[in-house]
Structures are given as C-alpha cells and as structure tokens.
Amino acid sequence: MAVGWYTEAPDRPRVLVAFSSDAGGAFGAPVEVDVAEGDHAPSGPVAVALDDDGHALVLWLATAGPNEAILSLARVSPDGKRGEELVVAKGPPSRLGGISQIVRAGDQVAVAWVEGVLRRVRAVAIPLAGIPAPADRRPRPVVASGRTPSEQGSTREPAPDLKLVSLGGDEVSLASLRGRAVLLNIWATWCVPCIQEIPELAALHERHGKDGLVVVGVNVDSADTSSKVRAFVAERKIPFAVWLDPEMRVPRAFRVDGLPATLVIDRGGRLVSRLERPIAPDDPEITQAVSRALSDS
C-alpha cells in the first residue's frame, strides 16, 4: 500500500508518498513527489492509487504563481524514482481548489475533482499506459476526456436578463441597463484575488463612467452575510454599484466556474467578453473589451 500527503515541513511546501509492504504495519522512508521552487508550489490535496507493479499513482494540486492552479498526476516507485508528471487540468486557484480523487479501474485510472464556485464535478479517464514510468522524464500528453472549456473569449451572444437585488434592497436587472455598456464583475468577500482587483474596477468606473460604462459588482456571498457585504463595501468605499446574488444566478446563467470573473456587455445587450481571472493593472484585454462595448450600438 501507499499513502500520500502534503506538508510544509521542514522548510517549504512539498508532496510526499510512503510505501508499506505489510498492509500498513510499517512504512519506508517518504519519497518526495513535488517541492516548492520559484513560483511553483504544491498546495494539496493529495490522492493515491496503485498500479500492478506496486508504483504509486499520485494526484496532487499545485500553484504556478497567484493566478494558476495545476492538477497533476505522476507515477512514483518505492525506490524514490518518479515519472514525468501529467497535467490533468489547469485553471484559476478559485476554480481548482476543491477535493480531488483517483481510482484504479482496470487498465486506466479515473480522476475526478470538484471545480468552481458552483461545485461541479469534473472527471477524466487516463490509460495507465499513458502515465510515464518512474525515471522516464520524457513529456507525455494526457489522454483524457471531459476537458474544461476556455475561461475566456468573445461571443456576442445575447446576455440573459437577470433580476437581482441592489445593496440598498431595490430590485435591479440587466434589462434596465440596456443602451449602456456594462461590466459585470462576479466576486465574494472571501475571494482574495477579487479583493485585490477592486482598485482596477474602481479605475474603470472613474475612467469610463462618463462614456456610458456601468460597472456592477455581483456579490455571491451567502444570503445570511448581506450585512457583512454592506460593511465591506462601505469600509473600502467601493464607488460602483454592487448587486447581491446569493443564489448564484449570474454565474449559472453565464456558465462561470471560478472567481473572480468579469463579463463585458455592449449597449445592445450582447456579451462582448468573458474573463475568468483577476484583472491586471491596465489590463489590455479588458481595455479592448470595454472599448468595443462602448462603440457598439
């Protein structure tokens, strides 16, 4: 048998696996599967299955900087060798921060993970033959199904008309903003990247409000925390409108999986751009999308 775990001892984040030949009576020295280096850092959770040769099939989560999480799979032997890791999925940390599991199923493994604010379950089947053997460091592609869609893109599909409640308790809707360009930012008070991009949203509000852009922050905190959201907005002096969406109607309608997410809608009510990552200072993609939304009738 084999067990895997995440630890920050003794000096930095790492993923380890240990093997036992007597059903858990005793374990050998831990084998290092992954370790923090530069912007890369394993973050857990860790799941393990075994192949027919007694190698551990280790599944773990890592981050590559503040805006990308990676779900990886590697074959590890008891003597400390590790095969080239396979990237099963990539996305924002808010999307891939859920529980993951791996199960052996004949000549393949099933990998499943919980994804996004809607807590969707994603799964792929990976042939055992496609997982590199220990000490084999050649790049190998993951043979999998059910890959996640791109987080961003331009569509021009009509934006759904949604009715929510403003921070002041009034009913509001997207239809009421027709004729103006709209930037919807889906966020939560517990989402650190969401908080970090508030200054950029405020700058867009100040810069383009006179041109006809309406910036709306759609908050998806639970309904019992609305007073906390109001205090949060007041404390940070957020200058743009904030709508409450505890039932997550907006993420569902726009098929958004991660936070933060930004949707740009033109004056005709059509979706110009969707972005499922934090907005960077002077973000060129958002700048171009806002420009298109303001110029379209």
Secondary structure, 3 states (H helix, E strand, C coil): CEEEEEECCCCCCEEEEEECCCCCCCCCCCEEEEECECCEEEEEEEEEEECCCCCEEEEEEEEECCCCEEEEEEEECCCCCECCCEEEEEECCCCCCCCEEEEEECCEEEEEEEECCCCEEEEEEEEHHHCCCCCCCCCCCCCCCCCCCCCCECCCCECCCCEEEECCCCEEECHHHCCCEEEEEEECCCCHHHHHCHHHHHHHHHHHHHHCEEEEEEECCCHHHHHHHHHHHHHCCCCCEEEECCCCHHHHHCCCCCCCEEEEECCCCEEEEEECCCCCCCCHHHHHHHHHHHHCC
